[in-house]
Amino acid sequence: MPTNSTENGQTIVRHTKEELRDLPSQTDWARVDAMTDAEVTANALDDPDNPPLGDDFFEKARRVRLDDLLPETKERVSIRLDRDVLAWFRSRRKKGYQTAINAVLRAFMESQERGKRP
């Protein structure tokens, strides 16, 4: 069953993957099938929400890897954790549990630094 929430004054309806698969298509396929390729192309070119990409776009485009988008302050590592420890963090934060683990480690690190004597 879809769930509704309100964000910025707008109603957001969320569906599961299964619910989305069962939604009826809103495309008038009989109309599309009756169109010629030239008519489909003309309609696509006239769509203000989807302007065609010109050569200038591809001249300026560059390939970007996901790793290039990650903050430079983070480093990807592999670490072995006890299963129950990992399960505990995941159970409290489905998304962001790694950030929570990082915050706990940072708090420990800072407490150790404060305890050092010059």
FIVO-32010 format. One record per residue: y negated, x, z of N, C-alpha, C, O in turn. Coordinates in Angstrom, 2 decimals. Atoms other than C-alpha are relative to their C-alpha. Last residue first. Layout:
<rs>
<r <Y,X,Z>,<Y,X,Z>,<Y,X,Z>,<Y,X,Z>>
...
</rs>
This chain:
<rs>
<r <0.51,-1.10,0.83>,<-17.38,52.55,26.42>,<0.43,1.36,0.50>,<0.08,2.37,-0.11>>
<r <1.06,-0.72,-0.72>,<-15.07,50.03,28.15>,<-0.46,1.15,-0.88>,<0.36,1.80,-1.53>>
<r <0.02,-1.47,0.13>,<-13.09,47.57,26.09>,<-1.14,0.59,0.79>,<-2.21,-0.02,0.90>>
<r <-0.61,-0.64,-1.15>,<-12.74,44.02,27.45>,<0.02,1.52,-0.06>,<0.34,2.18,0.92>>
<r <0.91,0.14,-1.16>,<-15.22,42.57,24.97>,<0.55,0.73,1.22>,<-0.21,1.21,2.06>>
<r <1.16,-0.87,0.22>,<-13.15,43.98,22.09>,<-0.97,-0.06,1.18>,<-1.52,0.96,1.59>>
<r <-0.44,-1.37,-0.23>,<-9.98,42.39,23.47>,<-1.14,0.99,-0.17>,<-1.25,1.97,0.57>>
<r <-0.17,-0.13,-1.45>,<-11.68,39.01,23.74>,<0.46,1.42,0.35>,<0.07,1.95,1.39>>
<r <1.31,-0.12,-0.63>,<-12.94,39.42,20.18>,<0.11,0.14,1.52>,<-0.68,0.85,2.14>>
<r <0.59,-1.29,0.36>,<-9.43,40.12,18.86>,<-1.34,0.21,0.71>,<-1.58,1.27,1.27>>
<r <-0.73,-1.03,-0.75>,<-7.98,37.15,20.75>,<-0.61,1.38,-0.26>,<-0.84,2.15,0.67>>
<r <0.39,0.16,-1.40>,<-10.67,34.82,19.40>,<0.70,1.06,0.86>,<0.08,1.63,1.76>>
<r <1.36,-0.53,-0.15>,<-10.09,36.21,15.89>,<-0.45,-0.08,1.46>,<-1.04,0.86,1.99>>
<r <-0.09,-1.46,0.04>,<-6.33,35.63,16.16>,<-1.37,0.65,0.18>,<-1.50,1.67,0.86>>
<r <-0.64,-0.41,-1.25>,<-6.92,32.04,17.26>,<0.10,1.52,0.05>,<-0.19,2.13,1.08>>
<r <0.99,0.17,-1.08>,<-9.41,31.51,14.42>,<0.58,0.43,1.34>,<-0.12,1.03,2.15>>
<r <0.98,-1.07,0.11>,<-6.97,32.97,11.85>,<-1.02,-0.08,1.15>,<-1.40,0.95,1.71>>
<r <-0.70,-1.21,-0.48>,<-4.24,30.61,13.07>,<-0.96,1.18,-0.04>,<-0.99,1.98,0.89>>
<r <-0.11,0.13,-1.45>,<-6.69,27.71,12.64>,<0.71,1.22,0.60>,<0.29,1.73,1.63>>
<r <1.34,-0.27,-0.54>,<-7.59,28.87,9.13>,<0.03,-0.08,1.52>,<-0.62,0.71,2.20>>
<r <0.16,-1.46,0.09>,<-3.87,28.98,8.31>,<-1.37,0.42,0.54>,<-1.49,1.47,1.18>>
<r <-0.72,-0.60,-1.12>,<-3.52,25.43,9.64>,<-0.10,1.52,-0.04>,<-0.09,2.17,1.01>>
<r <0.82,-0.87,-0.81>,<-6.29,24.30,7.32>,<0.73,0.64,1.16>,<0.10,1.24,2.03>>
<r <0.78,-0.91,0.84>,<-4.60,21.31,5.81>,<-0.83,0.85,0.94>,<-1.42,0.34,1.89>>
<r <-0.78,-0.06,1.25>,<-1.84,19.64,7.82>,<-0.67,0.93,-1.00>,<-0.01,1.78,-1.61>>
<r <0.93,-0.12,1.13>,<-3.70,20.52,11.00>,<0.81,0.15,-1.27>,<1.19,1.26,-1.65>>
<r <1.35,0.36,-0.42>,<-2.06,19.61,14.29>,<-1.00,0.03,-1.13>,<-2.03,-0.64,-1.07>>
<r <-0.01,1.38,-0.49>,<1.56,19.52,13.14>,<-1.39,-0.48,0.41>,<-1.66,-1.68,0.42>>
<r <-0.06,0.96,1.12>,<1.03,22.63,11.01>,<-0.06,-1.44,0.48>,<-0.64,-2.29,-0.20>>
<r <1.27,-0.03,0.72>,<-0.12,24.68,14.00>,<0.00,-1.03,-1.14>,<-0.98,-1.75,-1.33>>
<r <1.04,0.51,-0.88>,<2.88,23.61,16.12>,<-1.35,-0.04,-0.70>,<-2.05,-1.04,-0.62>>
<r <-0.11,1.47,-0.04>,<5.34,24.06,13.26>,<-1.10,-0.61,0.87>,<-1.64,-1.66,0.54>>
<r <0.51,0.50,1.27>,<4.11,27.64,12.77>,<0.03,-1.53,-0.03>,<-0.92,-2.17,-0.49>>
<r <1.44,-0.29,0.01>,<4.63,28.42,16.45>,<-0.62,-0.57,-1.27>,<-1.64,-1.26,-1.21>>
<r <0.64,1.00,-0.86>,<8.03,26.66,16.48>,<-1.51,0.22,0.06>,<-2.27,-0.74,0.17>>
<r <0.03,1.33,0.62>,<9.19,28.64,13.46>,<-0.74,-1.03,0.85>,<-1.50,-1.84,0.33>>
<r <-1.07,0.83,-0.54>,<8.23,31.98,14.97>,<-0.14,-1.40,-0.58>,<-1.24,-1.92,-0.73>>
<r <0.35,0.71,-1.23>,<5.86,33.76,12.63>,<1.23,-0.75,0.49>,<2.09,-1.13,-0.29>>
<r <-1.13,0.75,-0.56>,<6.49,36.39,9.96>,<-0.44,-0.61,1.33>,<-0.90,0.10,2.23>>
<r <-0.21,-0.25,-1.42>,<3.39,37.45,8.08>,<1.17,-0.86,0.47>,<1.31,-2.01,0.05>>
<r <-1.22,0.70,-0.39>,<2.64,37.84,4.37>,<0.27,0.37,1.46>,<0.24,1.54,1.82>>
<r <-1.06,-0.79,-0.62>,<-0.90,38.74,3.52>,<1.23,-0.86,0.22>,<1.17,-2.09,0.15>>
<r <-1.28,0.69,0.02>,<-3.76,37.49,1.32>,<1.06,0.95,0.57>,<1.21,2.08,0.11>>
<r <-1.01,-0.79,0.69>,<-7.06,39.02,2.36>,<1.32,-0.74,0.10>,<1.70,-1.21,1.18>>
<r <-1.39,0.30,-0.33>,<-10.11,37.00,3.27>,<0.93,0.89,-0.82>,<0.63,1.25,-1.96>>
<r <-0.24,-0.38,-1.38>,<-13.69,38.27,3.32>,<1.45,-0.25,0.42>,<1.88,0.23,1.47>>
<r <-0.37,-1.40,-0.08>,<-13.85,38.26,-0.45>,<0.32,0.43,1.42>,<0.91,1.49,1.63>>
<r <1.03,-0.81,-0.63>,<-13.79,34.48,-0.48>,<0.48,1.44,0.16>,<1.65,1.69,0.46>>
<r <-0.16,-0.06,-1.45>,<-11.20,33.16,-2.90>,<-1.11,0.86,0.60>,<-1.55,1.83,-0.02>>
<r <0.85,1.00,-0.64>,<-12.45,32.36,-6.41>,<0.09,0.02,1.52>,<-0.72,-0.59,2.20>>
<r <1.40,-0.40,0.17>,<-11.13,35.54,-8.07>,<-0.95,-0.96,0.72>,<-2.09,-0.61,1.00>>
<r <0.30,-1.07,-0.96>,<-7.67,34.81,-6.62>,<-1.45,0.45,-0.10>,<-2.02,0.90,0.89>>
<r <0.21,0.61,-1.30>,<-7.66,31.52,-8.56>,<-0.37,1.07,1.03>,<-1.24,0.84,1.86>>
<r <-1.23,0.17,-0.76>,<-8.04,33.45,-11.80>,<-0.34,-0.59,1.36>,<-1.43,-0.37,1.88>>
<r <0.15,-0.22,-1.43>,<-11.06,32.95,-14.06>,<1.35,-0.26,0.66>,<1.98,-1.29,0.40>>
<r <-1.21,0.35,-0.74>,<-11.06,33.29,-17.84>,<-0.21,0.36,1.47>,<-0.68,1.45,1.79>>
<r <-0.77,-1.15,-0.43>,<-14.52,33.39,-19.34>,<1.19,-0.49,0.81>,<1.12,-1.53,1.46>>
<r <-1.10,0.24,-0.94>,<-16.48,30.90,-21.38>,<0.68,1.31,0.38>,<0.74,2.25,-0.41>>
<r <0.44,-0.28,-1.37>,<-19.81,31.91,-22.95>,<1.14,-0.11,1.01>,<1.03,0.40,2.13>>
<r <0.55,-1.35,-0.02>,<-18.50,32.21,-26.53>,<-0.41,0.40,1.41>,<-0.31,1.57,1.78>>
<r <-1.11,-0.95,-0.04>,<-16.28,29.17,-25.98>,<-0.48,1.45,-0.03>,<0.22,2.34,0.44>>
<r <-0.72,0.13,-1.26>,<-19.24,26.99,-25.05>,<1.08,1.07,0.11>,<1.21,1.74,1.13>>
<r <0.78,-0.67,-1.04>,<-21.33,28.33,-27.93>,<0.68,-0.09,1.37>,<0.60,0.84,2.17>>
<r <-0.34,-1.43,-0.02>,<-18.56,27.35,-30.38>,<-0.75,0.73,1.11>,<-0.21,1.67,1.69>>
<r <0.36,-0.79,1.18>,<-19.08,23.71,-29.49>,<0.41,1.45,0.16>,<0.91,1.87,1.20>>
<r <0.34,-1.38,-0.38>,<-17.27,21.57,-26.94>,<-0.25,0.80,-1.27>,<0.62,0.91,-2.13>>
<r <-0.87,-1.05,0.53>,<-17.35,17.89,-27.88>,<-0.50,1.38,0.44>,<-1.70,1.59,0.65>>
<r <0.53,-0.60,1.23>,<-19.19,15.52,-25.55>,<0.94,1.11,-0.49>,<1.61,1.76,0.30>>
<r <-0.90,-1.06,0.40>,<-17.01,13.55,-23.11>,<-0.50,0.66,-1.29>,<0.13,0.54,-2.34>>
<r <-0.61,-0.62,-1.18>,<-19.04,11.10,-21.07>,<0.89,1.18,-0.34>,<1.36,1.89,0.54>>
<r <1.01,-0.80,-0.72>,<-21.34,10.29,-24.01>,<0.57,0.69,1.24>,<-0.01,1.66,1.72>>
<r <-0.13,0.24,-1.44>,<-18.30,9.22,-26.13>,<-1.00,0.87,0.76>,<-0.84,2.09,0.78>>
<r <1.12,0.82,-0.46>,<-19.47,9.23,-29.78>,<0.01,-0.24,1.51>,<-0.92,-0.85,2.04>>
<r <1.25,-0.75,0.19>,<-17.22,12.16,-30.73>,<-1.22,-0.76,0.49>,<-2.22,-0.16,0.87>>
<r <0.01,-1.12,-0.96>,<-14.19,10.41,-29.23>,<-1.30,0.78,-0.10>,<-1.86,1.18,0.92>>
<r <0.21,0.54,-1.34>,<-14.97,7.20,-31.10>,<-0.08,1.11,1.04>,<-0.91,1.07,1.95>>
<r <1.39,0.44,-0.07>,<-15.33,9.10,-34.39>,<-0.33,-0.57,1.38>,<-1.39,-0.28,1.92>>
<r <0.85,-1.20,-0.08>,<-12.02,10.90,-33.79>,<-1.46,-0.39,0.13>,<-2.18,0.19,0.94>>
<r <-0.23,-0.57,-1.33>,<-10.20,7.62,-33.06>,<-0.90,1.22,0.20>,<-1.52,1.37,1.25>>
<r <0.68,0.86,-0.97>,<-11.79,6.05,-36.15>,<0.17,0.52,1.43>,<-0.77,0.49,2.23>>
<r <1.44,-0.23,0.16>,<-10.75,9.00,-38.35>,<-0.79,-0.85,0.99>,<-1.79,-0.39,1.54>>
<r <0.33,-1.26,-0.66>,<-7.20,8.85,-36.99>,<-1.50,0.28,-0.07>,<-2.09,0.80,0.87>>
<r <-0.38,-1.17,0.80>,<-7.07,5.19,-38.03>,<-0.35,1.26,0.80>,<-1.10,1.20,1.77>>
<r <1.06,-0.87,0.51>,<-7.23,2.48,-35.41>,<0.57,1.12,-0.86>,<1.69,1.58,-0.64>>
<r <0.55,0.59,1.23>,<-4.61,-0.29,-35.00>,<-1.08,0.88,-0.62>,<-1.49,0.64,-1.76>>
<r <-0.99,-0.11,1.07>,<-2.60,1.82,-32.51>,<-0.53,-0.53,-1.33>,<-0.13,-0.07,-2.39>>
<r <-0.09,-1.40,0.38>,<-5.70,2.19,-30.33>,<0.96,0.17,-1.17>,<0.66,0.89,-2.13>>
<r <1.25,-0.35,0.69>,<-6.33,-1.56,-30.33>,<0.05,1.45,-0.48>,<-0.36,1.75,-1.60>>
<r <-0.07,0.70,1.29>,<-2.67,-2.28,-29.46>,<-1.24,0.33,-0.83>,<-1.15,0.53,-2.04>>
<r <-0.78,-0.80,0.95>,<-2.86,0.43,-26.76>,<0.11,-0.69,-1.36>,<0.20,0.00,-2.37>>
<r <-0.38,1.01,0.99>,<-5.68,-1.34,-24.90>,<0.74,0.73,-1.12>,<0.15,1.06,-2.15>>
<r <0.31,-0.31,1.40>,<-5.74,1.19,-22.06>,<0.50,-1.12,-0.90>,<1.61,-1.61,-0.73>>
<r <1.20,0.75,0.33>,<-5.83,-0.13,-18.49>,<-0.43,0.28,-1.44>,<-1.50,-0.16,-1.88>>
<r <0.98,-0.74,0.80>,<-2.24,0.94,-17.87>,<-1.19,-0.89,-0.30>,<-1.03,-2.09,-0.55>>
<r <-0.02,0.28,1.44>,<-0.46,-1.00,-15.12>,<-1.08,0.82,-0.72>,<-2.14,1.09,-0.16>>
<r <1.20,0.72,0.45>,<-0.15,0.73,-11.74>,<0.08,-0.26,-1.50>,<0.52,0.60,-2.26>>
<r <-0.26,1.42,0.21>,<3.46,1.62,-10.82>,<-1.22,-0.79,-0.46>,<-1.09,-1.97,-0.82>>
<r <-0.96,0.16,1.10>,<3.08,5.37,-11.29>,<0.22,-1.47,-0.34>,<0.47,-1.82,-1.49>>
<r <0.70,-0.28,1.26>,<-0.05,5.29,-9.16>,<0.92,-0.17,-1.19>,<0.51,-0.67,-2.24>>
<r <0.84,1.15,0.33>,<1.82,3.58,-6.33>,<-0.72,0.21,-1.32>,<-0.87,-0.72,-2.11>>
<r <-0.88,1.09,0.42>,<4.52,6.27,-6.38>,<-0.81,-1.23,-0.41>,<-0.51,-1.88,-1.41>>
<r <-0.46,-0.28,1.37>,<1.96,9.05,-6.29>,<0.85,-1.14,-0.53>,<0.76,-1.50,-1.71>>
<r <-1.04,-1.02,0.02>,<0.39,7.41,-3.21>,<0.38,0.26,-1.46>,<0.03,-0.52,-2.35>>
<r <-1.35,0.44,0.33>,<-2.86,5.53,-3.63>,<0.96,1.17,0.15>,<0.57,2.33,0.01>>
<r <-0.98,-1.07,0.15>,<-6.31,5.99,-2.11>,<1.38,-0.60,-0.23>,<1.78,-1.56,0.44>>
<r <-1.35,0.55,-0.08>,<-9.18,3.55,-2.61>,<0.97,1.14,-0.28>,<0.88,1.80,-1.31>>
<r <-0.98,-0.89,0.63>,<-12.66,4.92,-1.83>,<1.37,-0.62,0.22>,<1.75,-0.91,1.35>>
<r <-1.38,0.24,-0.42>,<-15.41,2.42,-1.10>,<0.93,0.88,-0.81>,<0.89,0.90,-2.04>>
<r <-0.89,0.45,1.07>,<-18.88,3.86,-1.56>,<1.40,-0.19,0.55>,<1.85,0.56,1.41>>
<r <0.30,1.37,0.42>,<-21.63,4.03,1.06>,<0.88,-0.52,-1.12>,<0.69,-1.64,-1.59>>
<r <1.33,0.05,0.62>,<-21.45,7.82,1.32>,<-0.31,-1.39,-0.56>,<-0.93,-1.52,-1.61>>
<r <0.66,-1.30,-0.03>,<-17.72,7.59,2.06>,<-1.30,-0.12,-0.76>,<-1.32,-0.56,-1.91>>
<r <1.35,-0.01,0.52>,<-15.94,4.34,2.91>,<-0.59,1.39,0.19>,<-0.56,1.94,1.29>>
<r <0.94,-0.61,-0.94>,<-12.20,4.11,3.30>,<-1.37,-0.02,-0.66>,<-1.49,-0.25,-1.86>>
<r <1.42,-0.01,0.34>,<-9.47,2.04,1.70>,<-0.78,0.73,1.08>,<-0.47,0.63,2.27>>
<r <0.87,-0.04,-1.18>,<-5.72,2.59,1.81>,<-1.43,0.12,-0.47>,<-1.73,0.82,-1.44>>
<r <1.20,-0.85,0.07>,<-3.39,1.50,-0.97>,<-0.80,-0.06,1.30>,<-0.81,-1.08,2.00>>
<r <1.18,0.85,0.00>,<0.00,0.00,0.00>,<-1.25,0.90,0.00>,<-1.34,1.81,0.82>>
</rs>
